Amino acid sequence: MKPELRHLRYLLAVAEHANFTRAAEELRVSQPTLSQQIRQLEKALGVQLLDRTARTVRLTDAGSAYVHYARRALRDLAAGERAVLDVRDLSRGHLRLAVTPTFTAYLTGPLVADFCARHPGITLDVRELAQDRIEADLLDDRLDLGIAFAGDHLPGIEATALFTETLSLVVGPRHPDSQNPGPLPVTDLRDRRLALLSGDFATRRHIDRHFAEHHTQPRIAVEADSVSALTEIVARAPLATVLPDAVTHDNPHLTPIPLTPALPSRTVTLLRRDSTYQSAAARAFSHRAADWTRAHDFGPGEHRYSG
């Protein structure tokens, strides 16, 4: 007997849960059926794949080696199925996209709306994820594309620069600095109360590094988990925040104040898994993202590199 696809799926489920009962529940098969299928696979391969002697089920050395190729085989098969279903004229299709949280404030909505208007037959699954999760999901074929920042990427991730994001101090109409929006020395922030994203965000860590480099420790009055919350808070309270300049362009209630030295800019990139099938929908979105950011004066991307 040769191993079949169901054997691979069953083995991966047991390896993930380290438990036959939970794996059987996920697969919606009985536990005896699952055990029998795994033993058939072991017999076909002539090796023991699972160690069943402990309280939890563990992969043997042979099992660990085999699971690596089983995952890759199923991932490549799924990519092949999408390739067969791919329609070159973009009359239908599906795209799985993830963005880091700050982009939902100014980029995700307009860019997705533009793409949907041009290609109404394409359905989009848009998620907001941290950058490390985006890269991991791209490698595991749970995403087609991601939008995040340039940096040290995981091996197998290809990044194409889209534009440069600049950041400024931002205040609302109730803040005294709104009447004098000239450059502000970063050291003067010691006397300001700020509302910032929480430390879970890469943007917050980027801001904190700049403050630390210039020996400045502002008073953090509010921490929030979304840019939209910050914009609402700053518009109504005498607090300052740090936001991408693109957020303030269309918001008359927010006033950007340049810092000196300025906060370092960041390169926004389009991420994909290197050397894998790319659907027509993913290619179309990649081209449209580059064209759209150029047309809206975000600035052209110039570099392509792989992690």
Beta strands, then each sheet from edge to edge (+ up, - down):
strand 1: 50-51
strand 2: 58-59
strand 3: 93-99
strand 4: 122-128
strand 5: 145-149
strand 6: 157-165
strand 7: 167-171
strand 8: 184-185
strand 9: 193-197
strand 10: 219-224
strand 11: 240-244
strand 12: 255-257
strand 13: 259-260
strand 14: 266-273
strand 15: 304-306
sheet 1: 1+ 2-
sheet 2: 4+ 3+ 5+ 14- 6+ 15-
sheet 3: 11+ 7- 12+
sheet 4: 8+ 13+
sheet 5: 9+ 10+
end
